[in-house]
Amino acid sequence: MVNWTNPYAGRDGIWLKGNLHTHTSPASACGRVAIDKTLSLYEDAGYGFLSISDHMILSQPKSERLVLIPGIEWNRPDGGGHIGLYSCRPNSIVPAITMKDQEELLATLSSRDSLLILNHPNWQLRPHYRREELLALPGYDGIEIFNGVIKRLEGYEISTDKWDYLLSNGQRILGFASDDFHLESDLSAGWNVVRAESASPEAVFAALKCGNFYTSSGVDLTDIYREKNYITVESANGEEIQAIGSGGRLLETVKDCRMTVDISKWDTGYIRFAIYGTGSSMAWTQPFF
């Protein structure tokens, strides 16, 4: 359960970097890299956790260096409606493989020990999810606000516009980032960094489920915390930090690697932070309500 007043209240533990959206060959027809090679690439890149989320099949490899979270990417029979399904109890998500209806799947799995993420909302010129479609769907935990593979495909890799639309309309939704790995060149485009109590599947999953993580495409955060009405964001390599409120409204900007704001001075339903680094690199916090 997310503490929406302060998703980062749990300050004990370790920071672990990971990717949840990973395809391999031949399990996913779109994958081009064998599963053993994929694991080696992420291990050598310094990742702490990974999910192999092949299409409509549960792949369960083993790794001595990575915390592995069981996952599946579900899609409708027509190829649309992609959802990342994750659980430390694989039997919770396996029944989804035979489901055809997206709303039935969300209604069924939302009551189980699972994490449900709507993938790449801004993929393709007719986006996979329009804003009103996202708002109408029930029972999911979050959306991909950054999907790295869309950089080389039609559409736009960043979906924070749709995230703000959902948050502004009363939805309490987490934001995730991913490589959506298909080719070796997709490695390390976008990731999630959890603050987990330990390097175990259960601890990583719990941190993801409760929102104690940030997302990134290249900016590293060192701390995020709230003390009463004051929220502080600290970064190792950020150059600008923006505080963003309801409707995606820019509330305040600092040209620095650290920002502290007094949220009582704004009339806003929530506040989140976007951190900019060199080039196009960014990071995003979860929202505080």
Stockholm file with secondary structure:
# STOCKHOLM 1.0

chainA/1-289         MVNWTNPYAGRDGIWLKGNLHTHTSPASACGRVAIDKTLSLYEDAGYGFLSISDHMILSQPKSERLVLIPGIEWNRPDGGGHIGLYSCRPNSIVPAITMKDQEELLATLSSRDSLLILNHPNWQLRPHYRREELLALPGYDGIEIFNGVIKRLEGYEISTDKWDYLLSNGQRILGFASDDFHLESDLSAGWNVVRAESASPEAVFAALKCGNFYTSSGVDLTDIYREKNYITVESANGEEIQAIGSGGRLLETVKDCRMTVDISKWDTGYIRFAIYGTGSSMAWTQPFF
#=GR chainA/1-289 SS CCCTTCTTCCCCSEEEEEESCBCCBTTSTTCCSBHHHHHHHHHHTTCSEECCCCBTSCCCCCCSSSEECCEEEECCTTSCCCEEEECSSGGGTGGGGGCCCHHHHHHHHTTSSCEEEECCTTBTTTTSSCHHHHHHCCSCCEEEEEEGGGGGSSBCSBCHHHHHHHHHTTCCCEEEEECCBSSGGGTTSSEEEEEESSSSHHHHHHHHHHTCEEEESSCCEEEEEEETTEEEEEESSCSEEEEEEGGGEEEEEESSSEEEEEGGGSCCSCEEEEEECSTTCEEECCCBC
#=GC SS_cons         CCCTTCTTCCCCSEEEEEESCBCCBTTSTTCCSBHHHHHHHHHHTTCSEECCCCBTSCCCCCCSSSEECCEEEECCTTSCCCEEEECSSGGGTGGGGGCCCHHHHHHHHTTSSCEEEECCTTBTTTTSSCHHHHHHCCSCCEEEEEEGGGGGSSBCSBCHHHHHHHHHTTCCCEEEEECCBSSGGGTTSSEEEEEESSSSHHHHHHHHHHTCEEEESSCCEEEEEEETTEEEEEESSCSEEEEEEGGGEEEEEESSSEEEEEGGGSCCSCEEEEEECSTTCEEECCCBC
//
